[in-house]
Amino acid sequence: MDYKSFLNGIYIFRPLLNFSRSEIEKYAKLHQLKWIEDRSNHDLKYRRTLYRSLLKASDNQEILTERICLTALHMKRAAKALMHYTRLAFNDCVNVHDLGYIEIKLSEFYQLPEEIALRLLLYSIMAIASKHYKPRYNSLIVIFNKILQKDSNVSCTLSGCKIRKYGENILIIRESSKIQEITVNLPLNEPTQWDNRFSCTILGNQECSVIITPLKKTQKVPEFLKDYICCPEVFYSLPVVLKDGKVLAYSDVNYNGKNTNDDKVQCIINSTINKIW
C-alpha cells in the first residue's frame, strides 16, 4: 500500500502507515478519541484481512511478515515493468480516434507477449467505458482468446463497450444503449461533457432546452459524417442535439464557421478520452 494514491480524481493520503493498529488504538484511548470499526476488516475476501489472519495463526509472525512484504515489493516492481511495456506497445498498436473510439492494429497486437496484449485490450476497454474498475477477468479472457484466433469473427460486448473485428483491426466502440442522455439549456457559455468521451461545444443563439443523446439507427446519418472512413457502428456512439424529438445538430469534429444544418445550431465535439495506462 502506498502513502499516497490517486483514484477517481481524488488524492488519498495514508499518514499512519508507519504505525501499528495497537499503537493507534492506544493513542486514541489515551486521548479519548472515537473511531468507527470497518466491517471489512473481518471479511476474508479482502487480501489485507486474509494476511492478518495468516499472521495471527503463524508461529513466527516476524518472518512471515517480512516474506509477505518482500513478495508484495516484487509484485509491485513486476506490475510497474508491465505497465511500462504496455505504454510502449500502446504507441505502436493503438489509435485513439477523434470520433471517440479506439482502434487496435492486429498486425502489431499479435506480435506482443500475451500479458502485454491482454493489458492493452483491458485498458482500451476501460478508457472507452471511462471506468476505473476492471471488468471480470473470466469475461475478458474469453474475448481475448477469441481475438487470438486469427480467423474468428469477433463481435462482443463488455463493460458498456462493443468489441468488433473490422478489417485488420479490433475496434473498441461505446455501446450506445449504455450512454446516458443529458439535458442542457441553450445558449451555452461553455462546453459540456458528454459520456466522458467528448467535450461538446454547442453553437447557436436559440433559447431553448435540448437533449444531447446518441444518434439512433432510425435516424439519418449525414453525408459529412459518412466522409469519415470508419465502421458504421461508430456513428451511433456519437452525440446529436435533439429538440422535441427533432435533430437540431449532428456532431462534427471540425468547426469551419459554417452551419451544418438549417437550424443554425452546431455541435462541435472534442475527444476527451482518458488514457488510464
Secondary structure, DSSP 8 states (H G I E B T S, - for coil): --SEEEETTEEEE-TTTTS-HHHHHHHHHHTT------GGGG-TTSHHHHHHHHHHH-S-HHHHHHHHHHHHHHHHHHHHHHHHHHHHHHHHHEEE-TTS-EEEEHHHHTTS-HHHHHHHHHHHHHHHHT-SS---HHHHHHHHHHHHSTT---EEEETTEEEEEETTEEEEEE-GGG---EEEEES-SS-EEETTTEEEEEE----EEEEEEE--TTS---HHHHTS-S-GGGGGGSEEEEETTEEEEEEES---SS-SSTT--EEEEEE------
